[in-house]
Amino acid sequence: MTTTHDEATDPYAESSQTTSGPVYTVTGQDWDSVAGGEEGRAERIVVNMGPQHPSTHGVLRLILEVDGETVTEARCGIGYLHTGIEKNMEFRTWTQGVTFCTRMDYIAPFYNEYVYVAGVEKLLGITDQVPEKAQVMRVLLMELNRVASHLVAIATGGMELGALTVMTCGFRDRELILDVFELITGLRMNHGFIRPGGVAQDLPPGALDKVTETVKLLRKRLPEYAALCNANPIFKGRLQEVGYLDLAGCLSLGITGPALRATGYDWDLRKKQPYCGYEDYDFDVVTWDRPDSYGRFRVRQDEMRQSLRIVEQAAARLAGLDGAPVMIEDKKIAWPAQLAVSADGQGNSLEHIKHIMGESMEALIHHFKLVTEGFRVPAGQAYTSVESPRGELSCHVVSDGGTRPYRAHFRDPSFVNLQGTSVMSEGGMIADVVVAIASIDPVMGGVDR
């Protein structure tokens, strides 16, 4: 049995949702030749771009209203990567929360970890007690992470434009940094390495040599991106005057990071509101005088060089801190940070297990309570901010005096910066929407959380 409905009897169908109007068969022609005449151009056409991964910089859905090839309205549809991270953190101890928030912006996990841990340390009142070596290690890892993140931005942006050589070079060089992360933390992504009071463990043997070797190789390879892109007329033609958003627009929408600095405004929290000892490092804040997609590309390109300067300074300081502690002395807060890998490359060494389980009953009891129950944080709230690769990343953490966060909420720059999508895209061509999104460099894990 077949049931048919027409427009007159179907209460859920509007004229624009039926086939009663013109039906076009498009096989690659210009839209003007397909639609033809003023009547065809007056039709409102809604196009869904996404949520497939490659062309939308993540699982982002864009709802575009177009007139021919011109975008008249652009809206973002988000939520496809929602993981409930903030809510889940309310049911875990303060230390376990790190393993959740590191997965938000999965391209820059160390920034997620640090901004949360800095808030916890502020509530505990131990910010000044964190060992110097732990703070320097945090800076080194975060700046290497900034380089890796910008390489992904440039690589995926180049892929979306058809510049496949840029894509392969970007991911090739990012692998070098992920190898360093794996050596130091044991993981390539989502590390859970920065913890309240310090870091999970000390640098392994040969880590600084690996960092020095990697920085040297990256300094040699970064000019390749300039040679491929900077003066390339095709590349510049696709990026210049595309996704334009000036300083007034950025300030009104709360947009930060490379998009803001491309307007010429040198807003960088590492300089304006120093944290983690950034005031002791010598580096420049990169700005540009073109608030378009090309300017944002150039800002990221130059920021990678500045980050390598900071990494070199951090490595030099770590060389003089051999054997220094990497976790706060207060054993009521500090998770064990003197762990050693066993002979098979997995788990803790027999010496460490012997100390906890065989030599000290007090150590065993304390270790059990610290890991299972966690430490208590005085009631209150704290707000901390860092300069992540995508802009200002902040954390508002609230404690009710218990062993778990009462609330942890993050201001993720990808979420805020996506507000610029419509301003950057409307009035431009459909093909330029992808360029504008790539220049924002959103990570949807941070948007949806």
N, C-alpha and C positions, 0 to 999 in steps of 0.2 A: 504494500500500500504506500502510495506517495502523497505526501501533503505539500501543497504549494502555498506560498504567501505572496501577496503583492503589497505595494507601498500603502495602499489604502487600508488594508486590514492588519498590517504589522505595526503594533504600537511602538516597537523598539527600533524601527528603521526610519532614518531620515533620508531625504532625497540624495544627499551626498554619500550615503552608505549603500545605495542600491546601484544596480546596473541600468537604471532607467535613463540615465544621462549618457553623454558620449563615452564610448569605450575606445581607448587608444592602444594600438599595438606598437610598441617601441622596440626598434631593432638597431639602435645606435645613432639615430639621426639627432639633429638639434631639436630642442623642444619647440621652437617657433614653427618649424616645418611640420611637426607632428600635430600640435594643437591647432595652429593656424587661426588668425583672426582675433579680434578683441574678446569675443565670447569665450574662447578657449583659455586665454591668458587670465581671465577673471576668475576661473575656477580656483578654489583654495585646495591645495594639495598638501597632505600631511605625509611626511616620510619618516619612517623609523630607521635610525642609524644605530645599530647595535641591538642587543648587548652581546655581540660577538667580540672576541678579545682583540684581534690585531688593529682594527681601524679606529678603535675608541679608547686606546691606552688603558685597557682593563675592561671589566664587565660593566661598562657604563652605557646606558640607553639615552640616546638623544632624540627628542621629538622635534622635528624640523617642519615648519610651514614654509613652503617655497612657492615662488612665482617664477616659473621658468627655471633658470639655474640660480636665481637669487634667493637667499634665505631671508624671509621676512620675520620669522620668529623662531627662537631656539630655546628649548627647555630640557633640563636634565632629569632623567629618571634613574634614581639610585636605589640601593637596598638589595641588590642581587648577591652581594657578598657579606651580608650581615651575619655576624658570628656571636653577638652577645657578649663580647669581651668585657665591657665595663660591668655588666651585671654579674658575670661569672666571677669577677675579682672580689665581689662582696662575700663569696662563699669559700675563699681561700685565705691562707695566712698572708701576712704582709710580704714575706719573701716569695711565696708561691705566685703572688700577683705578677712578678716579673715575667714569668713564663707565659702569661696571657698577653700582657701589653706589648711584649716584643713582637707579637704577630700582627699588630695593627698595620703600620706601614712596613711591610715585609721587605722593602728595598732599603730601608734605613732603620733596622731594628735597634741599634745601639742608642739612638736618640730617644726612642720610646722607653727603653729601659732607664736611661739616665734621668729623664724628666720626671718619671714616677719615683725613682729611688731618691732623687733630690728632695721631692716633697716629703717622703717618709723621713728622711734624715732631718729635715727642717722641723717636723713635728716632734721628733725624738730629741732635738737640740744637740745633735752630734755633727753638724755640718763641718765645724772646725776641727773635729777629732778624726776625720777620715784621713788615713795615711797619705802622705805626699805621693808615694809610688802609685797608689791606687788611682789618685786623681790624674796623674800623668798618663797612666795606662788608659784611662777613660778618654782623655783628649786624643791620644794616638789612635785608638780604635774608632772614635767618632769621626775624625778627619779622614782616615782611610775610607770609612763608610761614606763620607760625603763624595769622595772621588768615585767610588763604586756606583753610587746613586746617580751622579751626573753622567757617568758613562752609559748607564742604562737609559737615561733621558735622551741623550744624544743618539744612542744606537737605535732605540725604538722610534724616535722621531725621524731619523734617517730612513729606517725601514718603511715607515708610513708614507714617506715622500718618494720611495723607490730607489734611494741611495743605499744599495745593499752592501757596498764596501764599508760604509760608515757603520752599518749594523754589525758586520762580522768583526771589524776592528774593535768596536766598543765592548762587545761581549768577550772577545779574546783578552782584552786588558782587564776587564772586571774579574776574570778567572784568577788572575795573579793576586788580586786583593783577597778574594775568597779563600785562596790557599793560605794566606797569612792568617785570616780569621780561623780557619780550621786548625792551624798549628797552635794558635794561642788559646782558643776557647774549646776546641774539639768539634765545632759545628761551623758550617758555612753560612747558615742563616738561622734566625730565631734562637739566639744564643742563650739567653737567660744568664748572662755572664756578670753584668753589673748588678750588685746586690746591696741592700742597705748596710752601710758601714765599710764598703770597699768593693772588691771584685772576687770572683769565685776562686781563683787560684793565681799563683805567681806565673811569670813568663817562663815557658819551658826553655831548655838549653837550645841555643841557636836561633832564638826568635828575633833578636835584634839584628843579627846578620841577615836573616831572611827579609826583615823590614827594609834594611838599607839596600839590599840587592833589588828589591821590588821597586823602591822609590827611584833608584837609578835607572831601571828599565822603563818606568813610566815617564820619567823626564825625557827619555830618548824618544818615546812613542807619541807623546801628546802633540808634538808639532805636526804629526801626520793628519790630525783632524783639521788643523789650520790649513794645511796644504790641500786637503780634499774639499773644504767647505768655504773658508773665509772669503776668498775672492772668486769663487766659482759662480759665474753669472747665472747658471740655472738654479743653483741652490739659493742664491741671494734673491733671484726673481720670485721664487716660491715663498720666501719668508719675509722679505721687506714689505712694509705697509700692510701686512696680514696680521690679524689679531691685535690690532692697535688698541692700547689702553693706557692713557696718560696718568700722571701722578694724581690728579684730582679723582679720577675713576678708581684707582687702587686704594686711596685713602677712604673714599666713601664706602667701598665694598669690604674693607678690611683685608685686602690682598697683600701678602708679604712675600719675602724671598726674592728669587731672581726676577720675578715679574715686577716687583716694586723697585728693585735696584736698577733695572733696565731703564727706568724713567730718569735716572740721575740722582735719586735720593739714596744716600749711603746708610740706610737703616739696616744694621746688623747687630743682633743682641750680643754677640761676642765682644763687640766694642762698646755698644751703648749701655748694656747692662751685664757686665762680665760675670761669668760663672765658671766653676771648675778650674779656676786659675788662668783663664784666658788672658787676663791682663798682663801676664808674664811672658806672653809669646809675641813675636814680631811678625806681623802680617798686615796686608792691606785689604780694605773693603773694596770689592770690585763693583763699579757702576758702569752704565752705558748711557748714551744720549739718544737712543732710539727705542721708545716703548712699544716695540712690535716683536714678532716672533724671532726675527733675526737678532735683535738686541738681547733677548733672553738666552738665546743660544750662545752668544758671545760672553755673556756674564758667566754662564756655567763653565764654559771653556776656560776662562781666566781664573775662576774660583778653584778649579782643580790644581792649578799651579800654586796658588796660595795655600791650599790645604797640604800640599807636599812640603812646603816650607815649614808648616807647623809640625808635621810628622817628623821631619828631620830634627827639629828642636826637641821634640818630646823624646825621640830615640836617644839623643845625646844626653838628656837628663836621666833617662832610665839606665844608661850605661854607668852612671855614678851612683845608682841606688841599688846595686846588686846585694841581695840578701835582706833588703828592707821589707817591713811588713806590708801586706796588701789588704789587711782587714783590721777593723777597729779592735782595740784591746779589750773592750767590755765583752766578756764571754756570755753575758745574758742576751746580747744582741747578735754577736758575730757568729755566723755559720762557719764551720771548718773551712779554712782556706789553704791549709797545708796538705792538701790531698796529693797523692802520688799515684800514677798509673801503674797497674800491676804488669807483670812480665808478659802477659798475653795481650796487652794493649787495651784491656777493658777493666773497669772497676777500680777499686782502691787497692793500694799495695798491701801486702800482708803486714808490714810494719805498722801502718796506720790502723788497720783493723785490730791488730794485737794490742795497741795502746788503748783503743776505745773499749774493747770487749774483754781483754785479758789482764790489764795492769791496773785499771782504775774503775772501780764501781761508780764513783761519782761522775767520771767522764761519760760512762755509759748512760747513767740516768739523765744527766744534763743533755747529752746528745739526743736521747729519745724524746725528751720533753720539748726541746728546741725545734726539732724537725716535725713532730706530730702536732704540737699545740701552737708553737710559735711564740714570739715575744709580744708584750703588750705595748701599745703606743698611747701616750697621753691624749686625752680628749682635746679636740681642736680641729682646725683646718689650715691648710697651706696651699699656696698657689705658686707654681714654678714654671719658668719658660726657658726654652733653648732655641737656638737658631738651627733648625733642621735643614736638609738640602732643599726642601720645598717651602720653607718659611718658618713663621713663628709657631712652634709646637709647645703647648702648655698643658699642665695637669693641675686639676683642683682635687685634692685628696682630703677626705674628712674622716676623722676617727671619733668613735664613741668611747674610747678607752679600752677597747678589746683587742683581740689578737687578729682581727680581720678588718679590712677597710669597711667603714660604714658606707662610703661612696667614693668612687674614683671616676672622674670625668675628664676627658681630654679635648682640648681644642686642636684639632688636626688641621694643618694648613691646606691639605688637599681638599677637605670639605669646604673650607671658607673660600679658597681660590676658585672653586668650580662656579662660584657666583659670577665670575667674569665671562663664562662661556657665552651667554646671550649677548653681552655687550660687544664681545670680540667678534662674534659670528654674524649677527644680524646686519643685513645690508651687503654682506659679502657673498661669495660663491659657495656652492655646496662643497666643492673640492677643498676650499680653504678652512672649512670647519675642522677637519682633521689636523691641519697645521696649527690652528689656534689651540686645540685640545693638547696637542703634543707640546706646545710651548708652555702650557700650564704645568704639565708633568704630574697629573694626579695619580695617586695610588689608591685603588678602590678599597683595599683593606682598611686604610685609614679613614676613608670617607664613611664606610658603613659600620665598622667596629662591631 
